[in-house]
Amino acid sequence: MHINFRLSLLVDMDCRLHLVLIFSCVYLICLSGQQENGFVYNGFDQADLFIDGLAKILPGGLLQLTNATELKMGHAFFKQPFGFDPSSSLSFYTHFVCALVPPKFGAELGHGMAFVVSPSMNFSYALPTQYLGVFNSSTNVTSPSHLLAIELDTVQTVEFHDPEKAHVGIDVNNPISVESALPSYFSDALGKNISIDLLTGEPVQVWVDYDGSLLNVTLAPIEIQKPNRPLISRAINLSEIFQDKMYVGFSGSNGRLTSNQFILGWSFSKSKEFMQSLDLSKLPKAPIPRNEQAPVPREEKNKLLPLLIGLVILLLILVLMVLGGVYWYRRKKYAEVRESWEKEYGPHRYSYKSLYKATNGFVKDALVGKGGFGKVYKGTLPSGKHIAVKRLSHDAEQGMKQFVAEVVMMGNLQHRNLVPLLGYCRRKGELLLVSEYMPNGSLDQYLFCNQNPSLSWLQRISILKDIASALNYLHTGANPAVLHRDIKASNVMLDSEYNGRLGDFGMAKFQDPQANLSATAAVGTIGYMAPELIRTGTSKETDVYAFGVFLLEVTCGRRPFEPELPVQKKYLVKWVCECWKHASLLKTRDPKLGREFVSEEVEMVLKLGLLCTNDVPESRPDMGQVMQYLSRKQPLPDFSPDSPGIGGFMPVSVEASSTIGIPDSSMHVSHSILEGYGR
């Protein structure tokens, strides 16, 4: 009986042992399959790497390639080779975060590091300095070493044709790059490349993608997602270079100049589908040297009587309370709303404190205008530059990111007849827009306010040409195109020389070149709105219509809609057309012009205004043609007051003198940043 029991026990143990062996084999096979496809290291605590030279894994999981030792190098490679069959599709993808840190604050860096794909992990032949621990002097010319390196070099080597001190390059078999570029990343919001300084020690993300024919290298700061456009894109056939088994890893190198080169995290895969993402929140931090400050001298220790000690402590408490109160008051006084996505708009962001000081605390004496959506203040920056600051109330955060991006894009528009939009500031419940100050205020003050001097015809025609040029730039010169959507005299500013400047981009909307330009929100001011606007939305043609009304407004010296006048004179467009029918077109001119005007020029401008306000959008000229007509380089087309669409003005609404809008998904400011402020 005891013998049977022992036999049963042995059989049971044998079965369990077999199960353990089976599960172990399955696990090893799975692990092998994962490593064959790729790997990810969010720090290198558990990484099993081949390292040599100066390279080591620091406590906390930071992989260090080099330190401050001169003329040395370090290597770190994934121990297992990856199979690259030349007969099949060859591809690989990697993403790593690195930091090139100076040995002390302000020191120069050298020499750089590289991501390497090599048939061997033996680099005993390699040299440090400009050879990056990968090449040597005999590989200055092409040699069959079957090696690919993506270099982040911090020293310019003239004989290698390096572009500048810090650069990124693709090296194939030798240190002379087949393609190189200055470090930068593409910003979708700004639509341009932003430089990256490799010499600060801040972490930098690097992506290297090869799909079988195209090798892409992309860079970005640690807080920026992978840009849509790579820094370098090179067509290359790596199947001619790679062998069946290749190792992947990093090499770092120092010369007489040194740096601490770190890898914070690394992901690699032969397949884009199996590529694992880095968790940036789990990466170790690279030590960055700070500016050393002079040591604080020791305070002499004094023996104080208990009463004196008590008085000092009480005084200290009172001082701390006062300082705390002052700090709390100043913090609340200058408090702003800042979000992470605003970092790349830094140059366009003004601090509330600077605007507060520029306007002397937004005092009443600095108030130069007041609209339905906010007040405009004149300010002076420390540089002496005069600015206009409009304070707009807002509560909703929806659409704010897109709106700020549009404000920044509008600030990048450059034309001598646009009011320069300089930037913005955000506070809780409030948005501040900053633009250049126009000392002579808005055009409507000179047309409709008797206290201001009247403008001569020569000044008026010059202003009309200025605004036509600005609008033509927005339609055809800006990329993407811009619809102004609220052209009127109150949105035209006059600079110190009475040049016309088009303002109020509050209603402007940047257009996708592939999109239908008319498929946007219907926004504008009654009297300037084209008949089709409510039906089809804004377009370049609706801007031309508003400009046509503006031509008549400036020439006739009256608003487009004046309800107190008789019916036949109430609508400016219709009245001018009727006067033309009765051969009294010139009688519609502004009486304040007197006799100092050119009859043919006034008549041409009035007819051009009617042509631009044609009921049929396709019959209106574009702004390029309008400029030709105004400069008399091209005669007006042959048409009469009875031509189809001429003078058939139909008001969009019986409501007068109000700005209306059908809101869309974007956030819009409905009045000018500079509207209505005086001298």
Phi, psi and omega in degrees: 000315178296324181294317179297320179298315180295322178295319178298318180296318181295319179297318180297317179295323180295320178296317180296320180298319178297320179297317178300316180296320180296312180297322179297318180296316179299317180298315180296322179295316179297315180298318179297319179296321178295314181293330179294327179276324182163189182200168175216135177234109171269072194095160191241027179303314184258012185282137177255089186246155168270121180230148175211174181066225181280350187293142177197159176260119183277158173303134185103351174094012180274127178269116180255126179271317181220163173232205185276012178283130183283149171056039178232167179218167179213148181229147174216119184230147170294131192294327185268135177285157177254138180277127176235099182280113182301336183280345180250176181294124184257125179207158172200158183217135178216151179220122178220158178243126183231165177214126177256102193254128177294149182296333174210165186300129176084356182283154176283153183255152171194151355253334179144183182221171181208145166274130191234137168242116190221150176285352182215155174261006180268109179242034180295338180278345190281161180243154174281212182055227186290350179274356171059020180071015183240320185247176170220182186296338180280350178257023175292337176247166184300132177218151185282066182263356175054049188229138176239132177225134172254107190264142168244089189265140181244007179228133179281127176246110188297319183291344176265005179061034178295140184290315181207185184304306179253128182204166178241137183214158174254119181248130177238107175071349176203163188285356177276114188293138174281341177203136179214162181201157174286140184296127178195172175221154182271126178264119178295323184293318182269344179070029180205170179278138178248129183293149175241129179267108180286349189267002184272342185089358179287147180298143179230135175271140178228129174244132174237116185237129176230119185257013180110340179219334186236127179256116181249135174238126184232139178238156174194149172298165187297332184268000183253136176291166182300121180296157180285336181247133178286159175287316180232135175227117186230126173284124184205145179256095183284345178295339176280346185253316186286146171265181183298322181239126181227145178258148178240142180178202186227151175227137177233153187214141173240153171240221171292331170269141184232164173204157173268111185256123186238147167246122184269326180199159187205131174231138182217143176204146174282343184233137179296327181292327182265004180294124181264139183280144172285141172264096187299334181290340182264357185287144175292163181262138175273134180288122179251124181294141180253165178292122182286134179254155179296139180297143180283128180294147180290138177277141179289137180273125180246139176272116183249148174294150181308321180295317180296320178299316180297319179295319180296317179298317179298316179297320179298318179298316179297317179297316179297322178295317179295313180297320178297319178295318178297316180298315179297317180296314182293323179295318178291324181296319184253016185298142179230166172252118179232136178236160186299327183290351181274356185303318184285354176261017186314309183298339182262001182260123175263143175283147179297326180299317181294322179288325178298315180290324181296328182258013183055042178080027182053047181289163182298325181295337180272353181287122182240356180190158182212125179237182182292342185243006178161180180246150180247131181239143173272138179221164178229122179283162179305333179286351182096355181286132179273136181229160171245131182241120177255127180261118183245133177276136175207146180245323185280139175267349183296129179083359183297319182298316180293321181295316179297320178299321179291321177301315180296317179297320178294328176295339179273353178290133184236110174204140186293344180250021171250143173289116183297122174269114190272328182167201187207171172210146181239134171229167180297119180076011185209141175234134180243127178250134186245129177221172177289140182280131178257109190295336183260013171070204185261155185296325184299334179295330181272341179272324191239350181254120185290339182287344178263148180295146179285148179272141177286166178297323179299319178292320183293314181294328177293319179294320179299319178294322179299313184289325176298319179296317180296316182291323177297322177296317180297323183282323189237337184265332180280148179227106005282170181297152182237131170262127182285312171076003177203059181278123177195168186298326182289346178258009175254120182258156179242127179278191186296338180253016179063028170282143180283133177232125180278122180246200181055078170265013179299330180258356182295150181221119177290139186251139171287124181303334181273352185268165175283117186294342181269356186267043178243180185293148176276106184224145177165196181238136182305134182101335180252358188269128180295149183301327185276359190296316180295327185280315188247352180087182185285154179199175175299325181294324178290328173295318179297320178301311180298323178294324176298317176298320179298321177302314180293321181300314182289321183286321184270344179068031178216159183283158184294337180220119180230099188295339183281346181279164175301161185304319184290345180247359189296318182257121187302312183301313183293321182294316180298320180295318179297319178296324178295320179299328182262020175059032178231042184298319184292342179290347180278352182296160179296122179302334181291349177287339182064227179248006182270075177203163178260113187304313182298324182289317178298316180297319179297317181295320179296317179294322178296323176298319178291324178295319180291336181261021176304137181298334182267113184305322183292341181272354179278144176287159171275172187290335175295318177292321179302318179298321178297318180294315183295325180275001178065020176279347181213131181287156177295149174295159182282113176207165183229170178296346179263002179295148181304132176088347183276126176073007181274049187293126175240117182297141179291328182207154176283346177288129185251157171054037177227147177266128181240163177199144171259105189295144172245198185287348181269164177261128183231143173263128193267000177227163186294145172297335183241009192300124168078014179269150186262192182284000000 
